[in-house]
Amino acid sequence: MWVYRPYVEPKRFQKMKIRKFEIAVAGYDYRFKTYARDGVEASVKIKCFLRRPNAECTILTPASNEYLRETESCRRQVSLR
């Protein structure tokens, strides 16, 4: 026995933007770089890569809007002088 269902429009999911993260890990001189949707995913990727789940990670790359704010504030300081 077949059950006929009315046609349902599929949901359209917005893709999360993937950004580049630079992460410093305690005990390493190298700054690891990876692409991820957010900082948590980036740090998890690095921890899995190093096989150190308890590694202490620090995200070094600022968010894009913070970078823009910093650039704008520098421009304002230069224009005031």
BAVOVEX-167850 format. One line per 5 residues: number of its first residue (from 1); for each residue x, y, z of C-alpha. Coordinates in steps of 0.5 Angstrom, whole numbers, plus 500, padded with zeros to 3 digits. Layout:
<nodes>
NUM = X/Y/Z | ...
</nodes>
This chain:
<nodes>
1 = 500/500/500 | 503/507/498 | 502/513/502 | 502/519/498 | 505/526/501
6 = 504/533/499 | 510/536/495 | 514/540/501 | 519/545/498 | 526/543/501
11 = 529/548/506 | 534/552/504 | 540/552/508 | 545/558/509 | 552/555/508
16 = 556/558/514 | 562/562/512 | 569/558/512 | 574/563/515 | 582/562/516
21 = 584/561/523 | 591/561/526 | 592/558/532 | 598/557/537 | 599/551/541
26 = 602/551/548 | 609/547/547 | 610/549/540 | 613/554/536 | 609/553/530
31 = 603/557/529 | 598/552/526 | 593/555/520 | 586/552/518 | 580/553/515
36 = 573/552/519 | 567/555/521 | 568/558/528 | 574/558/533 | 571/552/537
41 = 572/547/530 | 578/550/528 | 581/548/535 | 578/541/535 | 581/540/528
46 = 588/542/531 | 588/538/537 | 586/532/533 | 591/533/528 | 596/533/534
51 = 593/527/537 | 593/531/544 | 586/532/546 | 588/536/552 | 592/541/548
56 = 592/549/550 | 590/552/544 | 590/560/543 | 586/563/537 | 591/569/534
61 = 587/571/528 | 582/576/529 | 574/576/527 | 573/580/520 | 569/585/523
66 = 574/586/529 | 580/587/523 | 575/592/519 | 574/596/526 | 582/596/527
71 = 583/598/520 | 578/604/521 | 581/606/527 | 588/607/524 | 585/611/518
76 = 582/616/523 | 588/616/527 | 592/618/521 | 587/623/518 | 587/627/525
81 = 594/628/524
</nodes>
